[in-house]
């Protein structure tokens, strides 16, 4: 590596280390979200699959808590550190595909300054390991192209298998890769090569525990995730959310560069055909599915995580390899100059807002329900009520509250969700003695809740507790003491997928 290239690589590495350090600091001070608390409970009882997702996110959390304990920092530690191999993979992939260290450096930095990566690796969801695996997959495919060696298909299979262990969206990588091979004449020979299919077997072997788990549980996870968008539910209103949410998650300046880069690659204005087609297929196949999905159901912004490695490479191509007419060159120069500081600023403001509510004048915003601000105080009040009443187990009516209770109540406290038992099928249930005593039922106060008297002989309201962020009241929870169940304590109604 020449001295100039070494300097670019060093500066890129230092910048990414700084961004990772910023996330680690934010992770230590930002309360856990309800999804993270839910996945944290998974991590205590690892299995081949879970009701909602494959086990990748639970493994990531388990590794972090083994290092740093059952804290917000511990839950998030490994997810944040995975940004390092993710960045290395995207740097190498971009350098191979477009032969430019500037494109490589920009790709790695642009990916890290998107909220998709910055928040998506700090707040641990299945999209965090999926984003890392997607970057490694793109790198392995670039090595297939660069070296022509079939053994790299085994690395492709390993990366695809890790992606499948993270989230079922990774299934779309299969069609994307096949389209790439068919669309590039010099790559078609791989279609009859055993290496391609050996790579597929590697991916299948890694994914096998998820298949086996689903087979043992009536395929419930597959049915749940793959039946989200039904053709008969035609509601195109959701498609209007796609672009605005992605502009925010990509950050506006990175999104502008990415859109321009995809246009330039489509118009064949940069790069060789195999590189252009690879970036396009890894982006558009998954995007096409989500556009179709949005005609029938809501598409959450974080679901686009696996297309971001290809997207930021397109953005870096727009920034460095395409000759634009003067007006558009000024746009590119502005985006290139301010994308990084703009992304960092957006991340800091989002964390400050989620933790304090100051920026909205302590009014409600999109973070207030999911981030568990105020839960330590709420849990302390619930624990005081449990001790006062002698309750032997704390029940909740939803998985989010269950996760938060388990995370914040004293270690060893019996906590369980009274309904939706399929979510906890991998975990031991409370023993008979814990369910025989008085039970403390915690649920958010909603009008029209099902009367508890239908389920228990004695129902006594013993208080209410509030969750607040500063002066803002977020939620009020009613506390009921339950005794004398008229049937089973748990509602074991099968989930909709199995009815």
C-alpha positions in Angstrom: 0.0 0.0 0.0 1.4 3.4 -1.0 1.9 6.1 1.7 -1.0 8.1 0.5 -3.3 5.1 0.6 -2.0 4.2 4.0 -2.8 7.7 5.2 -6.3 7.5 3.9 -6.9 4.1 5.6 -5.4 5.3 8.9 -7.5 8.5 8.9 -10.6 6.5 8.0 -9.9 4.0 10.8 -9.4 6.8 13.4 -12.6 8.5 12.3 -14.6 5.3 12.7 -13.1 4.6 16.1 -14.2 8.1 17.1 -17.7 7.4 16.0 -17.8 4.0 17.8 -16.5 5.7 21.0 -19.3 8.3 20.7 -21.9 5.4 20.5 -20.4 3.6 23.4 -20.7 6.8 25.5 -24.3 7.3 24.4 -25.1 3.6 25.0 -24.1 3.9 28.7 -26.5 6.8 29.3 -29.5 6.0 27.2 -32.2 3.9 28.9 -32.9 0.5 27.4 -35.7 0.3 24.9 -38.6 -2.2 25.3 -37.4 -4.3 22.3 -33.9 -4.5 23.7 -35.2 -5.6 27.1 -37.3 -8.3 25.2 -34.3 -9.5 23.3 -32.2 -9.4 26.5 -34.6 -11.9 28.0 -34.1 -14.1 24.9 -30.4 -13.9 25.5 -30.8 -15.6 28.9 -32.2 -18.7 27.1 -30.6 -19.1 23.7 -32.4 -21.3 21.2 -32.4 -22.0 17.5 -35.2 -19.5 17.0 -37.8 -17.3 18.6 -41.4 -16.2 17.8 -40.3 -12.9 16.2 -36.9 -13.5 14.7 -33.9 -15.8 14.4 -31.4 -15.9 17.3 -28.7 -13.5 16.1 -29.7 -10.5 18.1 -29.9 -12.7 21.3 -26.4 -14.0 20.7 -25.0 -10.5 20.3 -26.6 -9.4 23.5 -25.4 -12.5 25.4 -21.8 -11.8 24.4 -22.1 -8.2 25.5 -23.6 -9.0 28.9 -21.0 -11.7 29.5 -18.4 -8.9 29.2 -20.1 -5.9 30.8 -23.0 -7.3 32.8 -26.7 -6.9 32.6 -26.6 -3.2 32.0 -27.6 -0.9 29.1 -23.9 -0.8 28.2 -23.5 -4.5 28.4 -26.6 -5.2 26.2 -25.2 -2.9 23.5 -21.5 -3.4 23.7 -20.9 -6.1 21.1 -23.5 -4.6 18.7 -21.6 -1.3 18.7 -18.2 -3.0 18.3 -19.5 -4.9 15.3 -19.3 -1.6 13.5 -15.6 -2.2 13.2 -15.7 -5.4 11.0 -18.7 -3.9 9.2 -16.6 -0.8 8.3 -13.6 -2.9 7.3 -15.8 -5.0 5.0 -17.4 -2.1 3.3 -14.0 -0.3 2.9 -12.6 -3.4 1.2 -15.6 -4.1 -0.9 -15.7 -0.5 -2.3 -12.0 -0.5 -3.0 -12.3 -3.8 -4.9 -15.4 -2.8 -6.9 -14.3 0.7 -7.9 -10.6 0.7 -7.5 -10.5 3.8 -5.4 -9.3 4.3 -1.8 -11.2 7.6 -1.7 -14.4 5.7 -2.6 -13.6 3.1 0.0 -12.9 5.6 2.8 -16.1 7.6 2.0 -18.2 4.4 1.9 -17.0 3.3 5.3 -17.5 6.8 6.9 -20.8 7.5 5.2 -22.2 4.2 6.4 -21.2 5.0 10.0 -22.8 8.5 10.0 -26.2 7.3 8.9 -28.7 6.9 11.6 -29.3 3.5 10.3 -25.8 2.4 11.4 -25.2 4.9 14.3 -28.5 4.3 16.1 -29.1 0.8 14.6 -25.9 -0.6 16.2 -26.4 1.3 19.5 -30.0 0.3 19.9 -29.7 -3.5 19.5 -32.3 -5.0 17.2 -32.0 -7.8 14.6 -31.0 -5.2 12.1 -27.7 -4.6 13.8 -26.1 -8.0 13.1 -27.9 -8.0 9.7 -26.2 -4.8 8.7 -22.8 -6.2 9.6 -23.5 -9.5 7.8 -24.7 -7.6 4.7 -21.4 -5.7 4.6 -19.4 -8.9 4.9 -21.5 -10.5 2.1 -20.8 -7.6 -0.2 -17.1 -7.9 0.5 -17.1 -11.7 -0.2 -19.0 -11.1 -3.5 -16.4 -8.5 -4.4 -13.6 -11.0 -3.7 -15.4 -13.6 -6.0 -15.3 -10.9 -8.7 -11.7 -9.8 -8.0 -10.1 -13.2 -7.7 -12.2 -15.5 -9.8 -11.6 -18.2 -7.1 -14.5 -20.4 -6.2 -13.5 -20.8 -2.6 -14.8 -17.3 -2.0 -18.3 -18.6 -2.5 -17.8 -20.4 0.9 -17.3 -17.0 2.4 -20.4 -15.7 0.6 -22.3 -18.6 2.1 -21.0 -17.9 5.6 -21.9 -14.2 5.4 -25.4 -15.1 4.0 -25.9 -17.7 6.7 -25.0 -15.1 9.4 -27.4 -12.7 7.8 -30.2 -15.3 7.9 -29.5 -15.9 11.5 -30.1 -12.2 12.0 -33.3 -11.6 10.1 -35.4 -13.3 7.4 -35.0 -10.4 5.1 -31.7 -11.9 4.1 -33.5 -14.5 2.0 -33.7 -11.8 -0.7 -29.9 -11.9 -1.1 -30.3 -15.2 -2.9 -32.3 -13.7 -5.8 -30.1 -10.7 -5.9 -27.0 -12.8 -6.3 -28.6 -14.9 -9.1 -29.7 -11.8 -11.0 -26.1 -10.5 -10.8 -24.7 -13.7 -12.2 -27.2 -13.8 -15.0 -26.9 -10.1 -15.9 -23.1 -10.2 -16.2 -22.1 -12.5 -19.0 -18.6 -13.2 -17.7 -20.0 -14.4 -14.4 -22.5 -16.9 -15.8 -20.1 -19.7 -15.6 -20.6 -19.7 -11.8 -24.1 -21.0 -12.3 -22.7 -24.4 -13.3 -19.9 -24.3 -10.8 -20.1 -26.5 -7.7 -18.6 -23.7 -5.6 -21.8 -21.6 -5.9 -23.8 -24.5 -4.5 -21.3 -25.3 -1.8 -21.7 -21.7 -0.7 -25.4 -22.3 -0.6 -25.0 -25.3 1.6 -22.8 -23.4 4.0 -25.6 -20.8 4.3 -28.2 -23.6 4.8 -26.1 -25.3 7.4 -25.8 -22.1 9.4 -29.5 -21.5 9.1 -30.5 -25.1 9.9 -31.1 -24.4 13.7 -33.7 -21.8 12.7 -35.4 -24.3 10.4 -35.4 -27.0 13.0 -36.8 -24.7 15.7 -39.6 -23.6 13.4 -40.3 -27.3 12.5 -40.7 -28.0 16.2 -43.0 -25.0 16.7 -45.5 -25.3 13.9 -43.4 -23.0 11.6 -44.8 -20.1 13.6 -41.9 -17.7 13.1 -41.8 -18.2 9.4 -45.6 -17.7 9.2 -45.5 -14.6 11.3 -42.8 -12.8 9.3 -43.5 -14.0 5.8 -47.3 -13.4 6.1 -47.0 -9.8 7.1 -48.2 -8.3 3.8 -51.2 -10.1 2.4 -52.3 -9.3 -1.2 -56.0 -8.8 -0.1 -54.9 -6.0 2.3 -54.4 -3.3 -0.4 -53.6 -0.1 1.5 -51.2 2.0 -0.6 -51.2 4.9 1.9 -48.1 3.3 3.6 -46.0 3.9 0.5 -45.9 7.6 1.2 -43.8 6.9 4.3 -41.0 5.2 2.5 -38.9 8.1 1.2 -39.3 10.5 4.1 -38.3 7.9 6.7 -35.3 6.8 4.6 -34.1 10.4 4.1 -34.1 10.7 7.9 -32.4 7.3 8.6 -29.8 7.8 5.9 -29.5 11.5 6.9 -30.5 14.0 4.2 -27.0 14.6 2.7 -26.0 10.9 2.5 -29.4 10.2 1.0 -28.9 12.8 -1.7 -25.5 11.4 -2.6 -26.9 7.8 -2.6 -29.7 8.7 -4.9 -27.4 10.5 -7.2 -24.9 7.5 -7.1 -27.6 5.0 -8.0 -28.7 7.2 -10.9 -25.1 7.5 -12.1 -24.6 3.7 -11.9 -27.8 3.1 -13.8 -26.7 5.5 -16.5 -23.3 3.6 -16.6 -21.3 6.8 -15.7 -18.9 5.1 -13.3 -17.4 1.7 -12.7 -17.3 -1.6 -14.7 -20.4 -3.5 -15.5 -20.0 -6.2 -12.8 -19.5 -3.7 -10.0 -22.4 -1.5 -11.2 -24.8 -4.5 -11.5 -23.8 -5.9 -8.1 -24.5 -2.6 -6.3 -27.8 -2.2 -8.1 -29.0 -5.8 -7.5 -28.0 -5.7 -3.8 -30.0 -2.5 -3.5 -33.0 -2.8 -5.7 -34.1 -6.4 -5.2 -34.9 -5.7 -1.5 -36.2 -2.3 -2.2 -38.6 -3.7 -4.8 -40.0 -6.1 -2.2 -40.5 -3.4 0.4 -42.2 -1.1 -2.1 -44.6 -4.0 -2.8 -45.0 -4.6 0.9 -45.8 -1.0 1.5 -48.9 -1.3 -0.7 -50.3 -3.7 1.8 -48.8 -2.9 5.2 -46.4 -0.5 7.0 -42.7 -0.9 6.3 -40.6 0.2 9.3 -37.7 2.4 8.4 -35.1 0.1 10.0 -36.1 -2.8 7.7 -34.0 -1.3 4.9 -30.8 -2.0 6.8 -29.5 -4.7 4.4 -29.5 -2.3 1.4 -27.3 0.3 3.2 -23.9 -1.2 2.3 -24.7 -1.0 -1.4 -26.4 2.4 -0.9 -23.4 4.1 0.7 -21.0 2.7 -1.9 -23.2 4.3 -4.6 -23.1 7.6 -2.5 -19.3 7.4 -2.5 -19.2 6.9 -6.2 -21.3 10.0 -6.7 -19.0 11.9 -4.5 -15.7 10.9 -6.1 -16.0 9.2 -9.5 -18.8 10.9 -11.5 -18.3 14.1 -13.5 -21.3 16.2 -12.8 -22.4 19.4 -14.6 -21.5 22.5 -12.5 -24.9 22.9 -10.8 -25.0 19.3 -9.6 -21.3 19.3 -8.7 -22.0 22.1 -6.3 -24.6 19.9 -4.7 -22.2 17.0 -4.5 -19.5 19.1 -3.0 -21.8 20.5 -0.3 -23.0 17.0 0.6 -19.5 15.6 0.7 -18.3 18.4 2.9 -21.2 18.5 5.4 -22.5 14.9 5.4 -20.2 13.7 8.3 -20.7 16.7 10.7 -24.4 16.7 9.8 -24.8 13.0 10.6 -22.9 13.3 13.9 -25.0 16.3 14.9 -28.3 14.4 14.1 -27.1 11.5 16.2 -26.2 13.7 19.2 -29.5 15.6 19.0 -31.5 12.4 18.8 -29.7 10.9 21.8 -30.2 14.2 23.8 -33.9 14.3 22.9 -34.5 10.6 23.7 -32.8 11.0 27.1 -34.2 14.3 28.2 -37.0 15.6 25.9 -35.4 19.0 26.1 -35.4 19.7 22.3 -39.2 19.3 22.0 -40.0 21.3 25.1 -40.7 18.1 27.0 -43.5 17.2 24.6 -44.1 13.8 23.1 -42.0 12.6 20.2 -41.3 9.4 18.4 -38.8 8.1 21.0 -40.9 8.6 24.1 -42.7 5.2 24.0 -39.8 2.9 23.0 -36.9 4.3 25.1 -37.3 3.4 28.7 -36.7 6.8 30.2 -38.1 6.9 33.7 -38.4 3.1 34.1 -35.9 2.9 37.0 -38.1 5.0 39.1 -41.3 3.3 37.9 -39.8 -0.2 38.6 -38.8 0.9 42.1 -42.4 1.9 42.8 -43.6 -1.4 41.4 -41.1 -3.3 43.5 -42.3 -1.4 46.6 -45.9 -2.4 45.9 -44.8 -6.1 45.3 -43.0 -6.2 48.6 -45.9 -4.5 50.5 -48.5 -6.9 49.1 -46.4 -10.0 49.4 -46.9 -10.8 45.7 -44.9 -13.9 44.6 -44.9 -13.0 40.9 -45.3 -9.9 38.7 -47.5 -10.3 35.6 -47.7 -8.0 32.6 -50.0 -7.9 29.6 -47.5 -7.1 26.8 -43.9 -8.2 26.0 -42.5 -4.7 26.2 -43.6 -4.1 29.8 -42.5 -7.7 30.6 -39.0 -7.0 29.3 -38.7 -3.7 31.1 -39.9 -5.2 34.4 -37.5 -8.2 34.1 -34.6 -5.8 33.4 -35.2 -3.3 36.1 -36.7 -5.3 39.0 -34.3 -7.0 41.4 -32.6 -10.0 39.9 -34.5 -13.2 40.6 -37.9 -11.6 40.7 -40.6 -13.7 39.1 -41.8 -11.8 36.0 -44.0 -13.2 33.2 -46.3 -12.1 30.5 -49.8 -13.3 31.2 -50.8 -13.7 27.6 -49.0 -14.5 24.2 -47.1 -17.4 25.8 -45.6 -18.3 22.4 -43.1 -15.4 22.9 -41.6 -17.2 25.9 -41.7 -20.8 24.7 -37.9 -21.1 25.1 -37.9 -20.0 28.7 -38.8 -21.9 31.8 -42.2 -20.9 33.2 -42.6 -19.8 36.9 -43.0 -22.7 39.2 -46.3 -23.6 40.8 -45.4 -22.0 44.2 -44.7 -18.6 42.5 -48.1 -18.7 40.7 -50.0 -19.9 43.8 -49.4 -16.8 45.9 -50.8 -13.3 45.3 -49.9 -12.0 41.9 -49.2 -8.3 41.1 -50.6 -7.5 37.6 -49.1 -4.5 35.9 -50.7 -3.0 32.8 -51.0 0.4 31.2 -54.2 2.1 32.0 -56.5 2.0 28.9 -60.2 2.5 28.7 -62.0 -0.7 27.8 -59.5 -3.2 29.2 -60.8 -6.7 29.7 -62.2 -7.0 33.3 -59.8 -9.0 35.5 -62.8 -10.3 37.5 -63.5 -12.7 34.7 -60.1 -14.4 35.3 -59.6 -14.2 39.1 -61.8 -14.5 42.1 -60.2 -11.6 43.9 -59.0 -8.5 42.2 -57.9 -5.5 44.2 -56.4 -2.4 42.8 -53.4 -1.5 45.0 -52.2 1.6 43.3 -51.0 3.3 40.1 -47.5 4.3 39.1 -46.4 6.8 36.5 -43.5 6.8 34.0 -42.2 10.3 33.3 -39.6 12.1 31.2 -39.0 15.3 33.0 -42.4 16.9 33.5 -43.9 14.8 30.7 -46.2 12.0 31.8 -45.5 9.1 29.4 -47.6 6.3 30.8 -49.7 5.4 33.8 -49.7 1.8 35.0 -52.4 0.3 37.2 -51.3 -2.3 39.8 -53.8 -5.0 40.7 -53.4 -7.8 43.3 -54.8 -11.0 41.9 -55.8 -14.1 43.8 -57.9 -17.2 43.1 -57.5 -17.8 39.3 -60.7 -19.2 37.8 -58.6 -21.2 35.4 -55.0 -21.2 34.4 -53.1 -18.1 35.4 -51.7 -17.8 31.8 -53.8 -17.2 28.7 -52.6 -19.9 26.4 -54.6 -18.9 23.3 -52.6 -19.7 20.2 -51.1 -16.8 18.3 -53.0 -15.6 15.2 -50.5 -17.4 13.0 -51.6 -20.8 14.4 -55.3 -20.2 14.5 
